Amino acid sequence: MKKVTRALKISIYCFLGLFCLLVLIRIVTESYYPKDMKRLYFTDELAAYYQENTEQFQAYTQKIRAPYDDSDEGNFFAKHVIVVPDGEHLQVCVRYNDSTLEELCAEYGDRILNQDGSLKLTYKLRVSYGEQETVTYDMSNDSFISERFMYHYTKVLFDGVPFTDAVWMRVDIYLLDGDVERPLGSIPVYESVVVVDEQPVPYKLKEYKLKKSERPA
C-alpha cells in the first residue's frame, strides 16, 4: 500500500511539474518576438530623409495600450511600433497564430494562402486628424516576415504619414481573397493624447536608439 501511495505522489508531482513547464513555455512563446521584428527598417523614402537629416534624425517607440484587434478573440496582435514623426514614417510588427490561420482557411479555403503557407494579408493605416478628418494610407511595398513556434510575424511599414495634428493611428488588417479585401480587424498603434481623470494629456513617446547596423548605407 505504501508503495502505491508513493508511486501516486510521484505521478502527481511529475504531472504538476509538466503542467508548470507547459505554462512557462506558453508564457515565453506568447511574449516572444524575433529580433528582426523589433528593429528599425529603412524604406527608400526614410533612407533619403535620414541622409538629409542625419544629425537631427529621431525615432521613437510607444507602448501600445490595446495591442489586439478584439478583446475577446484576439486574433491579431501588434507590438514594437517605431515612429519617425519628422520623416512621416511608422512601422509596427503584427502577429497571428496557427489557430487563426486554420480558422480562416476553414472558412475561405487554401486560396487565401501564400506559397509559404502564410495568409495573404494587406495592411492600411487609418489616421484621425480630429473630428473632421480621417485619412487612410497604404502600406509600403517593403515588408518583412518571420515565423517562430506557432506564430507568424509581419513588420509593416508606412511612408508619407503626417504626424502633425494626428490624434490616433490604427492598423487595419485585410485578407486578400482574390480581388476582394476582407476586413479582419483593426489595432490602435499610436496615440498622441490619452484621457486621464477625464482630462486629455499627451501620451509619451520613448526615444528609439538607432543601432549602427540599422543605419542605411
QUIGIJO-V81670 format. One record per residue. N is the residue number from 1. RES is the residue in one small letter. PHI is phi as a letter, one per 20 degrees, with the letter a starting at -180 (none if undefined). PSI is psi as a letter, one per 40 degrees, with the letter a starting at -180 (NA if undefined). OMEGA is omega in whole degrees, 0 to 359 (none if undefined). Layout:
[[N:RES:PHI:PSI:OMEGA] [N:RES:PHI:PSI:OMEGA]]
This chain:
[[1:m:none:d:179] [2:k:f:d:180] [3:k:f:d:179] [4:v:f:d:179] [5:t:f:d:180] [6:r:f:d:179] [7:a:f:d:179] [8:l:f:d:179] [9:k:f:d:180] [10:i:f:d:179] [11:s:f:d:180] [12:i:f:d:179] [13:y:f:d:179] [14:c:f:d:179] [15:f:f:d:180] [16:l:f:d:178] [17:g:f:d:178] [18:l:f:d:179] [19:f:f:d:179] [20:c:f:d:179] [21:l:f:d:179] [22:l:f:d:177] [23:v:f:d:179] [24:l:f:d:179] [25:i:f:d:179] [26:r:f:d:180] [27:i:f:d:182] [28:v:f:d:182] [29:t:f:d:180] [30:e:f:d:183] [31:s:e:e:186] [32:y:e:h:171] [33:y:c:h:179] [34:p:g:i:181] [35:k:g:d:183] [36:d:f:e:175] [37:m:e:e:182] [38:k:d:d:188] [39:r:e:i:175] [40:l:e:h:175] [41:y:d:i:180] [42:f:d:h:167] [43:t:f:i:178] [44:d:f:d:181] [45:e:f:d:180] [46:l:f:d:178] [47:a:f:d:178] [48:a:f:d:177] [49:y:f:d:180] [50:y:f:d:182] [51:q:f:d:181] [52:e:e:e:185] [53:n:c:f:186] [54:t:g:d:184] [55:e:f:d:183] [56:q:e:e:186] [57:f:f:h:180] [58:q:c:h:174] [59:a:d:i:184] [60:y:c:i:171] [61:t:d:i:178] [62:q:b:h:177] [63:k:f:h:179] [64:i:e:h:187] [65:r:f:d:178] [66:a:c:g:192] [67:p:e:f:182] [68:y:c:i:182] [69:d:e:d:182] [70:d:b:h:184] [71:s:f:d:180] [72:d:e:d:183] [73:e:f:d:179] [74:g:l:f:180] [75:n:f:d:181] [76:f:c:i:180] [77:f:c:i:178] [78:a:c:i:179] [79:k:b:i:176] [80:h:l:f:174] [81:v:f:h:175] [82:i:c:h:181] [83:v:c:i:173] [84:v:c:g:188] [85:p:g:d:182] [86:d:f:d:177] [87:g:e:e:178] [88:e:l:f:185] [89:h:c:i:173] [90:l:b:i:173] [91:q:b:i:185] [92:v:b:i:177] [93:c:e:h:176] [94:v:d:h:186] [95:r:c:i:170] [96:y:b:i:183] [97:n:d:i:184] [98:d:f:d:182] [99:s:f:d:175] [100:t:f:d:178] [101:l:g:d:182] [102:e:f:d:180] [103:e:f:d:180] [104:l:f:d:177] [105:c:f:d:179] [106:a:f:d:182] [107:e:e:d:187] [108:y:d:e:180] [109:g:n:i:184] [110:d:f:e:181] [111:r:f:e:181] [112:i:e:e:182] [113:l:d:i:169] [114:n:f:i:180] [115:q:f:d:180] [116:d:e:e:178] [117:g:n:e:178] [118:s:e:i:180] [119:l:f:i:173] [120:k:e:h:184] [121:l:c:i:168] [122:t:c:i:186] [123:y:c:i:175] [124:k:c:i:179] [125:l:d:h:179] [126:r:d:h:186] [127:v:c:h:175] [128:s:e:h:176] [129:y:d:f:181] [130:g:o:a:186] [131:e:f:d:189] [132:q:e:e:190] [133:e:b:h:171] [134:t:c:h:184] [135:v:c:i:179] [136:t:d:h:180] [137:y:d:h:177] [138:d:f:i:178] [139:m:f:i:176] [140:s:f:i:174] [141:n:f:e:178] [142:d:e:h:171] [143:s:b:i:185] [144:f:c:h:184] [145:i:d:i:178] [146:s:b:i:180] [147:e:b:h:177] [148:r:b:h:179] [149:f:l:b:181] [150:m:d:e:189] [151:y:d:i:176] [152:h:d:h:185] [153:y:d:i:173] [154:t:c:h:172] [155:k:e:h:186] [156:v:d:h:184] [157:l:c:i:179] [158:f:c:h:177] [159:d:d:i:174] [160:g:m:f:182] [161:v:d:h:178] [162:p:f:h:179] [163:f:e:e:180] [164:t:f:h:180] [165:d:m:e:178] [166:a:f:h:180] [167:v:e:d:177] [168:w:b:i:177] [169:m:c:h:181] [170:r:c:h:173] [171:v:e:h:176] [172:d:e:h:185] [173:i:d:h:181] [174:y:c:i:174] [175:l:e:h:179] [176:l:e:h:180] [177:d:d:g:188] [178:g:m:b:178] [179:d:e:e:184] [180:v:d:h:173] [181:e:d:h:182] [182:r:e:h:179] [183:p:f:h:181] [184:l:d:d:182] [185:g:r:i:182] [186:s:b:h:182] [187:i:c:h:175] [188:p:f:h:185] [189:v:d:e:180] [190:y:b:h:176] [191:e:c:h:176] [192:s:e:d:183] [193:v:b:i:172] [194:v:c:i:181] [195:v:d:h:177] [196:v:c:h:183] [197:d:l:f:177] [198:e:m:e:178] [199:q:c:h:178] [200:p:f:h:177] [201:v:c:i:179] [202:p:f:h:177] [203:y:e:h:192] [204:k:f:i:170] [205:l:d:i:177] [206:k:d:h:183] [207:e:f:h:175] [208:y:e:h:181] [209:k:e:h:182] [210:l:f:h:178] [211:k:e:i:180] [212:k:g:d:182] [213:s:f:e:181] [214:e:e:e:186] [215:r:f:i:179] [216:p:f:i:181] [217:a:f:NA:none]]
